[in-house]
Amino acid sequence: MGIRGLMSFVEDHSNEFFTDLKVRDTKIVIDGYALFHRLCFNSNLELRYGGDYDSFADVVQKFFESLFACNICPYVVLDGGCDISDKKLKTLKDRAREKIQMAHSLSVGGGGYVCPLLIREVFIQVLIKLQVCFVQCFSEADRDIMTLANHWNCPVLSSDSDFCIFDLKTGFCPLNSFQWRNVGTIKGTGDCYIPAKCFSIDALCRHFSNMNKALLPLFAVLCGNDHINLPIMDTFLSKVRLPLGATSSKGRRHHRVLGLLNWLSHFANPTEALDNVLKYLPKKDRENVKEILCCSMEEYQQSQVKLQDFFQYGTYACPAALNLDLPEWVLVALAKGQLSPFISDALVLRRTILHTQVENMQQPNAHRISLPIRQIIYGLLLNASPHLENVSWNALPSQPPAFSEVERINKNIKTSIVNAVELPKDYSDLSKLTELSLAKRQILLLETLKVKQTILEPIPSSLKLLVSVSCYWLQHTEAKAKLHHLQALLLGMLMGPLHVIINSPDKEDLREDGARMLYEEFQRVKEQTRPGTRLDLDTAHIFCQWQCCLQMGMYLNQLLSAPLPEPDLTRLYSGSLVHGLCRQLLTSTSVESLLSMCPEAKQLYEHLFNATRSYASAELFLPKGKSNSKKKRHKKQGTSWSKNRVGTTSDTKCWYEGSNRFGLLTVENLEEHIELSELE
């Protein structure tokens, strides 16, 4: 949620509303959504290239290591999907439009804040590695966070101004004053602590004539939050005289916040204040407005969900979810973060939002490429619960079941209607999906990605899903990928295995020196990419499409209970590295020269390239700008070019499986190689 203008107002009065705190030896309940956004945007990370997930993972790890050093026990609570009322849809659409504008700004060299597409998944993987306790709520988490913190009598860490309204026993610590990078030490004991500031709701109420804190939820809904935006409230605000009190230059820019708090402080309780609000409205609107305001105020009351039971016993009981009669395994997987809120939204609302990346705004949005995967996901979710059949959805009885998707079109948003794929009977009952054999689940996954299982046999299990997704990506003409894009992507995938070799406990591992040299070379490429480098929009768009394929491939894999192992995203894709490698491969560097220092990496790269090459069009291996002319020339000479596969005809095999069998040539050398082949 979030109340307009409130956080900046209380921060302007920091000395009055906040106390200094040395946080140590305590539990702390963390707003996960606020935390991963804060760490992403305030850690000097590169945001233009689609995500440096390794750098982000390192920041998250350092954050929690600071907490552990101070004997702080974190419990991370993540938002889930939207509830069935979908009351935040307007707010979500407004934010989607804002994100498009910021993504466009970043794409043309300006500023902006756009989370990389897979940032949430990376965050969860780091939590799992560090064994940090976390839960994903069924819908919005704020009330559950407040209820848990009060049960444990511990502080909340967030950046959401709604926590200035909740009646928290131990207070609320804003993330922007939580100095986890500056851990202090208590003299004499050597105990560590994190300097922080703690907001006091009692201090706020004292400042406004000792107002009743029970009035604050009414203040929040009158001021406007993510759940309520009633135009008729402007009628009330225009008619009532809001007393500003002793205003200052700071006070004037918080006119509404200051005026409403002063005005409400004259009433003994919410009922009296609400009656006075309604007096300013037309009689015909009063009952309806009263009902809406009272419902919105309920959002600040205790939650019925007992998260302490989840953290103690692993049981998650949410009345709103239970009322929908969803399969038990789905509820458990959602709570454990094993299914994304995307799945929850599709399941409950048959509506999803496709998040914009830093992509080419003049091209169709990057998510278009993964539509066939989403249609399979929607097909699996069709028969989830009889309780969802009464919800008013888009499709008429005579039409195929439909889902709606909020997506980018140019620099705006539109809602598109998408038909689900009706699947064979084996896959038609969501409640029994986990009972299907591994083979059947794997068949559906691989058939959706259009990949044969045999090509995955030489691939390490941790990379099988990545290779499958990459094969899917290469088969779609929307991607327009070239050889250097594939090479750079596959080289980037080596970072994880290299990291494993370098950090192997066996210090006498002879492979370590070569792996370290290659890893350090990749780090140099990554660092050279960052400062002031111009973004190649076409390349950015191609890699955005790949990430969309990976995201939906992962969601489908999760829904099928992981017939392929989930890849470690933290060392999988570094946008700065992959974009930097693209530039080098187009000019001076060859894959062969890069990998010569590490035979193990070269061998793995060859397996990856060998698997993906058979799903690429022949054009992928032709120099940029020459594909059409080469195709025509070969056609005149009677050469048969495969439409869908590389290396299936003798002439193609001749040059491809020779010098460039594993994509080891540079694009320049490959061009020269083809010219020589033609002369021969």
C-alpha positions in Angstrom: 0.0 0.0 0.0 1.3 3.5 0.7 -0.2 6.9 1.8 0.6 9.8 -0.5 2.9 12.3 1.1 3.0 10.7 4.6 6.5 9.2 4.5 8.2 12.5 3.4 6.1 14.3 6.0 7.2 12.2 9.0 10.8 12.2 7.7 10.7 16.0 7.7 9.8 15.8 11.4 12.3 13.1 12.1 13.4 14.5 15.5 9.8 14.5 16.7 8.5 11.1 15.4 11.6 8.9 15.4 14.0 7.6 18.1 17.5 6.3 17.5 17.8 2.6 17.9 20.7 0.1 18.1 19.2 -3.0 16.6 20.6 -6.3 17.9 19.6 -9.5 19.7 16.1 -9.5 18.3 13.7 -10.9 15.8 12.8 -8.6 13.0 9.9 -8.9 10.5 11.0 -7.7 7.0 8.8 -6.5 4.2 10.4 -8.6 1.5 9.0 -6.6 -1.4 10.3 -3.3 0.0 13.7 -4.9 0.8 14.5 -6.3 -2.6 13.5 -3.1 -4.3 15.6 -1.0 -1.8 18.7 -3.3 -2.4 18.2 -3.3 -6.1 17.9 0.5 -6.4 20.3 1.7 -3.7 23.4 -0.4 -4.3 24.8 1.2 -7.5 23.7 -1.8 -9.6 23.5 -1.5 -13.4 19.9 -1.5 -14.4 20.0 -1.0 -18.2 21.3 -4.4 -19.3 18.5 -6.6 -17.8 20.0 -7.4 -14.5 23.4 -8.1 -13.0 21.9 -10.9 -10.9 25.3 -12.0 -9.4 26.0 -8.5 -8.1 22.4 -8.3 -6.7 22.8 -11.7 -5.0 26.1 -10.5 -3.4 24.3 -7.4 -2.0 21.5 -9.5 -0.5 23.9 -11.9 1.1 25.9 -9.0 2.6 22.7 -7.5 4.0 21.7 -10.7 5.8 25.3 -11.3 7.0 25.2 -7.9 8.7 22.0 -9.0 10.5 23.5 -12.3 11.5 26.6 -10.5 12.9 24.3 -8.5 15.2 22.3 -11.6 16.3 19.3 -10.3 14.5 16.9 -13.1 13.4 15.1 -12.0 10.2 11.7 -13.3 9.1 11.0 -12.1 5.5 7.4 -11.8 4.5 6.6 -11.4 0.7 3.5 -10.1 -1.0 1.6 -12.7 -3.0 -0.9 -12.1 -5.8 -3.9 -9.7 -5.8 -7.0 -10.7 -3.8 -10.2 -11.7 -5.6 -11.6 -8.1 -5.4 -8.7 -6.9 -7.6 -9.1 -3.5 -5.8 -5.5 -2.5 -6.6 -5.9 -2.9 -10.4 -6.0 0.8 -11.1 -2.9 1.4 -9.0 -1.1 -1.5 -10.6 -1.9 -0.2 -14.1 -0.7 3.3 -13.1 2.6 1.8 -11.9 2.9 -0.2 -15.1 2.6 3.0 -17.1 5.2 4.7 -14.9 7.6 1.7 -15.3 7.3 1.9 -19.1 8.3 5.6 -19.0 11.3 4.8 -16.7 12.3 1.8 -18.9 12.2 4.0 -21.9 14.3 6.7 -20.1 16.9 4.1 -19.2 16.9 2.7 -22.8 17.9 6.1 -24.2 20.6 6.9 -21.6 18.4 8.7 -19.0 17.7 7.8 -15.4 15.0 5.6 -13.9 14.3 2.6 -11.7 13.1 -0.6 -13.2 13.6 -4.0 -11.5 15.1 -6.6 -13.7 12.6 -9.3 -14.6 13.8 -12.1 -12.5 14.9 -10.1 -9.4 12.2 -11.6 -7.1 13.2 -15.2 -8.1 16.9 -14.4 -7.4 16.0 -12.8 -4.1 14.2 -16.0 -3.0 17.0 -18.2 -4.1 19.5 -16.2 -1.9 17.1 -16.5 1.1 17.0 -20.3 0.6 20.8 -20.5 0.3 21.3 -18.5 3.5 18.5 -20.4 5.3 16.6 -17.2 6.0 13.0 -17.9 7.1 10.5 -16.5 4.6 6.9 -16.8 3.6 4.9 -15.7 0.6 1.4 -14.4 1.6 -1.6 -15.3 -0.5 -2.2 -11.6 -1.3 -0.8 -8.3 0.2 1.4 -8.9 3.2 1.1 -5.6 5.2 -1.5 -6.8 7.7 0.1 -10.2 8.2 3.5 -8.4 8.8 1.9 -6.2 11.5 0.1 -9.1 13.2 3.3 -11.2 13.3 5.5 -8.4 14.6 3.0 -7.6 17.4 2.7 -11.3 18.3 6.5 -11.5 18.6 6.9 -8.0 20.0 9.6 -7.1 17.5 10.1 -4.3 15.0 9.1 -4.1 11.3 11.6 -3.2 8.6 10.0 -1.7 5.5 9.7 1.5 3.4 5.9 1.5 3.2 4.2 4.5 4.8 1.3 2.3 5.9 3.4 1.1 8.8 3.1 4.6 10.2 -0.6 3.8 10.6 -0.5 0.3 11.9 -0.4 0.2 15.7 2.9 -1.6 16.1 4.0 -2.5 19.7 7.7 -2.2 19.0 7.6 0.2 16.1 8.6 0.5 12.5 12.2 1.0 11.1 12.3 2.6 7.7 14.8 1.0 5.3 16.4 4.3 4.3 17.7 4.8 7.9 18.6 1.2 8.6 22.4 1.5 8.3 23.2 -2.2 7.7 26.4 -1.2 5.9 27.7 0.6 9.0 27.6 -2.0 11.7 28.6 -0.6 15.1 30.2 -2.2 18.2 29.2 -1.6 21.8 32.2 -0.5 23.9 33.2 -3.0 26.5 31.2 -6.0 25.2 32.2 -6.1 21.5 28.5 -6.8 20.6 27.5 -5.6 17.2 24.4 -3.5 16.3 22.9 -1.8 13.3 22.1 1.9 13.8 18.5 2.6 12.8 15.6 5.0 13.5 12.3 3.7 14.9 9.0 5.5 14.1 6.6 6.1 17.1 2.9 6.2 16.4 2.4 7.6 19.9 4.8 10.5 19.1 2.8 11.3 16.0 -0.5 11.3 18.0 1.0 13.5 20.7 2.1 16.0 18.1 -1.5 16.4 16.9 -3.1 17.2 20.3 -2.9 13.7 21.6 -5.3 12.5 18.9 -6.8 9.0 19.2 -4.6 6.6 17.3 -7.7 4.7 16.2 -8.4 7.7 13.9 -5.3 7.1 11.8 -6.9 4.4 9.5 -9.5 7.0 8.6 -6.8 9.5 7.9 -5.1 7.0 5.6 -8.2 6.4 3.5 -9.1 10.1 3.3 -5.6 11.0 2.3 -5.6 8.3 -0.4 -3.7 5.0 -0.6 -3.2 2.2 -3.1 -6.6 0.6 -2.3 -8.9 3.7 -2.4 -9.1 6.7 -4.7 -12.6 8.1 -4.6 -13.0 11.2 -6.7 -16.0 12.2 -4.5 -13.5 12.7 -1.6 -12.3 15.7 -3.5 -15.7 17.2 -2.7 -15.1 16.7 1.0 -11.6 18.1 0.8 -12.8 21.2 -1.2 -15.5 22.0 1.3 -13.9 21.3 4.6 -11.5 23.9 6.0 -8.4 21.9 6.9 -6.5 23.6 9.8 -2.8 23.7 9.0 -1.7 24.7 12.4 1.7 26.3 12.7 2.9 25.8 9.1 6.4 26.2 7.9 7.8 26.0 4.4 8.0 22.3 4.8 4.4 22.2 6.0 3.0 23.8 2.9 4.1 21.0 0.6 2.3 18.6 2.9 -1.0 20.6 3.0 -3.3 17.6 2.8 -1.4 15.4 5.3 -1.1 18.2 7.9 -4.6 19.5 7.4 -6.3 16.1 7.7 -4.4 15.2 10.8 -5.1 18.5 12.5 -8.8 18.2 11.5 -9.2 14.6 12.7 -7.5 15.4 16.0 -10.7 17.3 17.0 -12.8 14.1 17.1 -12.9 11.5 19.9 -13.2 8.4 17.7 -13.5 7.2 14.1 -17.3 7.0 14.2 -17.7 10.7 15.1 -15.1 11.7 12.5 -16.7 9.6 9.8 -20.1 11.1 10.4 -18.6 14.5 10.0 -16.9 13.5 6.7 -20.2 12.3 5.3 -22.0 15.6 6.1 -20.0 17.3 3.3 -21.2 14.8 0.7 -24.5 14.6 -1.3 -27.0 12.5 0.6 -27.4 10.0 -2.3 -23.7 9.1 -2.0 -23.3 8.8 1.8 -24.2 5.2 2.4 -22.0 3.9 -0.5 -19.0 6.0 0.5 -19.4 5.0 4.2 -19.3 1.3 3.2 -16.2 1.9 1.0 -14.4 3.9 3.7 -15.2 1.4 6.4 -14.0 -1.5 4.3 -10.8 0.3 3.5 -10.2 1.1 7.2 -10.4 -2.6 7.9 -7.1 -3.1 6.0 -5.3 -1.6 9.0 -6.8 -4.1 11.6 -5.2 -7.3 12.8 -5.0 -10.1 10.3 -6.6 -13.5 10.9 -3.5 -15.2 9.4 -1.0 -16.5 11.9 2.3 -16.5 10.2 4.0 -17.7 13.4 2.3 -21.1 12.8 4.0 -21.2 9.4 7.4 -20.4 10.8 7.0 -22.8 13.7 5.0 -25.7 12.2 5.0 -25.1 8.4 1.2 -24.6 8.3 -0.3 -21.6 6.4 -4.0 -20.9 6.8 -5.4 -17.9 5.0 -9.2 -17.6 5.2 -9.4 -15.8 1.8 -7.5 -18.6 0.2 -9.3 -21.4 1.9 -12.7 -20.0 0.9 -11.6 -20.5 -2.8 -11.1 -24.2 -2.2 -7.9 -24.3 -4.1 -5.8 -27.6 -4.1 -3.8 -28.0 -0.9 -0.5 -28.5 -2.8 -1.0 -25.2 -4.6 -1.6 -23.3 -1.3 1.5 -24.8 0.2 3.7 -24.1 -2.8 2.5 -20.5 -2.9 3.3 -20.0 0.8 6.8 -21.5 0.3 7.5 -19.3 -2.7 7.6 -22.3 -5.0 4.9 -20.8 -7.2 5.0 -17.2 -8.3 2.3 -14.5 -7.6 1.9 -14.6 -11.4 0.3 -18.1 -11.0 -1.9 -16.9 -8.2 -3.2 -14.0 -10.3 -3.9 -16.2 -13.2 -5.6 -18.8 -11.0 -7.8 -16.4 -9.0 -8.4 -13.5 -11.4 -7.6 -15.0 -14.8 -5.7 -11.8 -15.2 -1.9 -11.2 -15.2 0.4 -8.3 -15.6 3.5 -8.6 -17.8 6.3 -6.4 -16.5 8.2 -4.2 -18.9 12.0 -4.3 -19.1 14.5 -2.0 -20.6 13.7 -3.0 -24.1 13.1 -1.4 -27.5 9.8 0.5 -27.1 9.3 0.6 -30.9 9.1 -3.2 -31.1 6.3 -5.4 -29.8 6.8 -6.1 -26.1 9.4 -8.8 -25.3 6.7 -11.0 -23.6 5.1 -11.8 -26.9 7.7 -14.5 -27.6 6.7 -16.5 -24.5 2.9 -16.4 -25.2 2.7 -20.1 -26.2 4.3 -21.1 -22.8 1.8 -18.9 -20.9 -1.1 -20.5 -22.8 0.0 -23.9 -21.5 0.2 -22.5 -18.0 -3.3 -21.0 -18.3 -4.5 -24.4 -19.6 -3.2 -26.2 -16.5 -5.0 -23.7 -14.2 -8.4 -24.0 -15.9 -10.1 -26.5 -13.6 -8.7 -25.4 -10.2 -11.8 -25.0 -8.1 -15.6 -25.0 -8.5 -15.6 -21.8 -6.3 -13.8 -19.9 -9.1 -16.4 -20.8 -11.7 -18.8 -18.1 -10.5 -16.3 -15.3 -11.1 -17.1 -13.1 -14.1 -14.4 -13.7 -16.7 -13.9 -12.7 -20.3 -14.9 -15.8 -22.2 -18.4 -16.6 -23.2 -19.6 -20.2 -22.6 -19.2 -21.0 -26.4 -15.7 -19.6 -26.5 -12.4 -21.1 -25.4 -11.5 -20.2 -21.8 -9.8 -16.8 -21.8 -7.3 -14.9 -19.6 -6.5 -11.2 -19.8 -3.0 -9.9 -19.9 -1.9 -6.3 -19.1 1.0 -5.7 -21.5 3.0 -2.9 -23.0 2.1 -1.6 -26.4 4.5 1.2 -27.6 4.8 3.4 -24.5 1.4 2.6 -23.0 -0.5 -0.4 -21.7 -3.3 -2.5 -23.1 -5.3 -5.4 -21.9 -5.2 -8.4 -24.3 -7.4 -11.4 -24.2 -5.5 -14.7 -24.5 -7.1 -18.2 -24.9 -5.8 -21.0 -22.8 -4.7 -24.2 -24.5 -7.1 -27.1 -23.7 -4.8 -29.9 -22.6 -5.2 -33.7 -22.7 -7.3 -35.2 -19.9 -4.2 -36.2 -17.9 -3.4 -32.6 -17.3 -6.9 -31.3 -16.8 -7.2 -31.6 -13.0 -4.9 -29.2 -11.2 -5.5 -31.0 -7.8 -3.9 -34.2 -9.3 -1.1 -32.6 -11.3 1.5 -33.5 -8.7 0.4 -37.2 -8.9 1.4 -37.4 -12.5 4.7 -39.3 -13.2 7.9 -37.4 -13.7 8.0 -38.6 -17.3 4.6 -37.2 -18.1 5.4 -33.9 -16.4 8.7 -33.7 -18.3 7.0 -34.5 -21.6 4.6 -31.6 -21.3 7.4 -29.2 -20.3 9.7 -30.2 -23.2 6.9 -30.3 -25.7 5.9 -26.8 -24.8 9.5 -25.7 -25.2 9.8 -27.7 -28.5 12.9 -29.6 -27.3 13.8 -33.2 -27.6 15.1 -34.9 -24.5 18.0 -36.5 -26.3 19.7 -33.2 -26.8 19.8 -32.6 -23.1 21.7 -35.8 -22.2 25.2 -34.3 -22.2 24.0 -31.1 -20.4 24.6 -30.9 -16.5 21.2 -31.2 -14.8 21.5 -27.7 -13.3 21.6 -26.2 -16.9 19.0 -28.4 -18.6 16.1 -25.9 -18.2 18.3 -23.0 -19.4 19.3 -24.9 -22.5 15.7 -25.9 -23.2 14.5 -22.3 -22.8 17.3 -21.1 -25.1 16.3 -23.7 -27.7 12.7 -22.4 -27.5 14.0 -18.8 -27.9 16.1 -19.6 -30.9 13.2 -21.2 -32.7 11.1 -18.1 -32.6 11.6 -15.6 -35.4 10.7 -12.7 -33.1 14.0 -13.1 -31.3 16.2 -12.2 -34.4 19.2 -13.5 -32.5 22.6 -13.6 -34.2 25.6 -15.8 -33.5 27.3 -13.4 -31.2 24.1 -13.1 -29.1 24.0 -16.9 -28.6 27.8 -17.1 -27.9 27.6 -14.3 -25.3 24.6 -15.9 -23.6 26.2 -19.3 -23.4 29.5 -17.8 -22.1 27.6 -16.0 -19.4 26.1 -19.3 -18.3 29.7 -20.5 -17.5 29.9 -18.1 -14.6 28.1 -20.4 -12.2 30.2 -23.5 -12.9 33.4 -21.3 -12.7 32.3 -20.0 -9.4 31.8 -23.5 -8.1 35.3 -24.6 -9.2 37.0 -21.5 -7.7 35.2 -22.0 -4.4 35.8 -25.8 -4.3 37.0 -27.0 -0.8 39.6 -29.0 -2.6 42.4 -26.4 -2.8 44.6 -28.7 -4.8 42.1 -28.8 -7.7 44.3 -28.2 -10.7 41.4 -26.7 -12.6 41.2 -23.8 -10.2 43.9 -21.6 -11.8 42.3 -21.6 -15.3 38.8 -21.2 -14.0 40.0 -18.2 -11.9 41.7 -16.6 -14.8 38.6 -16.9 -17.0 36.3 -15.7 -14.2 38.5 -12.7 -13.7 38.5 -12.0 -17.4 34.7 -12.1 -17.4 34.7 -9.7 -14.5 36.9 -7.3 -16.4 34.5 -7.4 -19.4 31.6 -6.7 -17.1 33.3 -3.7 -15.4 34.3 -2.2 -18.8 30.7 -2.4 -20.0 29.2 -0.2 -17.2 30.5 3.4 -17.3 28.7 5.4 -19.9 28.5 2.7 -22.5 25.8 3.2 -25.1 23.0 0.6 -25.0 22.5 -1.4 -28.2 18.7 -1.5 -28.2 18.3 -4.4 -30.6 20.6 -6.5 -28.5 18.9 -5.4 -25.3 15.5 -6.4 -26.8 16.8 -9.8 -27.9 18.1 -10.6 -24.4 14.8 -9.3 -22.8 13.0 -11.8 -25.0 15.3 -14.6 -23.7 14.5 -13.6 -20.1 10.8 -13.7 -20.8 11.2 -17.2 -22.1 13.2 -18.2 -19.1 10.7 -16.6 -16.7 7.7 -18.4 -18.1 9.8 -21.6 -18.6 10.6 -21.5 -14.9 6.9 -20.8 -13.9 5.8 -23.8 -16.0 8.5 -26.0 -14.5 7.4 -24.9 -11.0 3.8 -25.6 -11.8 4.8 -29.1 -12.9 6.7 -29.6 -9.7 10.1 -29.2 -11.3 10.5 -32.1 -13.8 13.8 -30.3 -14.5 16.0 -28.9 -11.7 15.5 -25.2 -11.1 18.6 -23.3 -12.3 20.6 -21.2 -9.9 19.8 -17.7 -11.2 22.3 -16.0 -9.0 25.3 -16.9 -11.3 23.4 -17.4 -14.6 22.9 -14.1 -16.3 24.8 -10.8 -15.8 23.5 -8.3 -18.3 26.7 -6.1 -18.2 28.8 -9.2 -18.9 26.6 -10.5 -21.8 26.3 -7.1 -23.5 30.1 -6.6 -23.1 30.8 -10.0 -24.6 28.5 -9.2 -27.5 30.6 -6.1 -28.3 33.9 -8.0 -28.0 32.8 -10.9 -30.2 31.7 -8.4 -32.9 35.2 -6.9 -33.0 38.4 -8.6 -31.7 37.7 -11.5 -29.3 36.9 -15.1 -30.3 35.2 -17.6 -28.0 38.2 -19.9 -28.6 40.7 -17.3 -27.3 38.6 -16.7 -24.3 38.2 -20.3 -23.4 41.7 -21.4 -24.1 42.7 -20.7 -20.5 40.1 -23.1 -19.0 39.6 -26.5 -20.8 36.7 -27.4 -18.5 34.8 -24.3 -19.4 35.5 -24.9 -23.1 34.2 -28.4 -22.9 31.0 -27.3 -21.2 30.5 -24.4 -23.7 30.8 -26.9 -26.5 28.1 -29.1 -24.9 25.8 -26.0 -24.6 26.5 -24.8 -28.1 26.0 -28.2 -29.6 22.6 -28.6 -27.9 21.3 -25.2 -28.9 22.7 -25.1 -32.5 20.3 -27.7 -33.9 17.4 -25.4 -33.0 18.7 -22.3 -34.6 17.9 -21.2 -38.1 20.8 -21.2 -40.6 20.7 -17.4 -40.7 22.0 -17.3 -37.1 25.4 -18.4 -38.4 25.6 -15.8 -41.1 27.2 -12.3 -40.6 24.9 -9.5 -39.8 23.4 -7.8 -42.9 24.4 -10.7 -45.2 21.8 -13.3 -44.5 19.5 -12.4 -47.4 22.2 -12.1 -50.0 23.9 -15.3 -48.9 20.6 -17.2 -48.9 19.9 -16.0 -52.5 23.4 -16.9 -53.7 23.2 -20.4 -52.2 19.8 -20.9 -53.8 21.2 -20.0 -57.2 24.0 -22.4 -56.8 21.6 -25.2 -55.9 22.6 -25.4 -52.2 19.8 -26.7 -50.0 19.4 -24.7 -46.7 17.3 -26.1 -43.9 14.4 -23.9 -42.9 14.4 -24.9 -39.2 17.6 -26.7 -38.4 21.3 -26.1 -38.9 23.7 -28.8 -40.1 21.2 -31.0 -41.8 22.5 -30.6 -45.3 26.0 -31.4 -46.6 27.0 -27.9 -47.6 25.9 -26.3 -44.3 27.6 -29.1 -42.4 30.8 -28.6 -44.4 31.6 -25.1 -43.0 29.6 -25.2 -39.8 30.9 -28.5 -38.3 34.4 -27.6 -39.4 36.1 -24.5 -38.1 33.0 -23.2 -36.3 31.6 -26.4 -35.0 31.2 -24.9 -31.5 30.8 -21.3 -32.5 34.4 -20.6 -31.6 35.1 -18.2 -34.5 34.5 -14.5 -34.2 31.8 -13.0 -36.5 34.6 -11.3 -38.6 36.5 -14.6 -39.0 33.3 -16.5 -39.8 32.4 -14.0 -42.5 35.9 -14.5 -44.0 35.5 -18.3 -43.7 32.2 -18.2 -45.6 33.6 -16.0 -48.4 36.5 -18.5 -48.8 34.0 -21.4 -48.9 32.1 -19.7 -51.7 35.2 -19.0 -53.7 36.1 -22.7 -53.5 
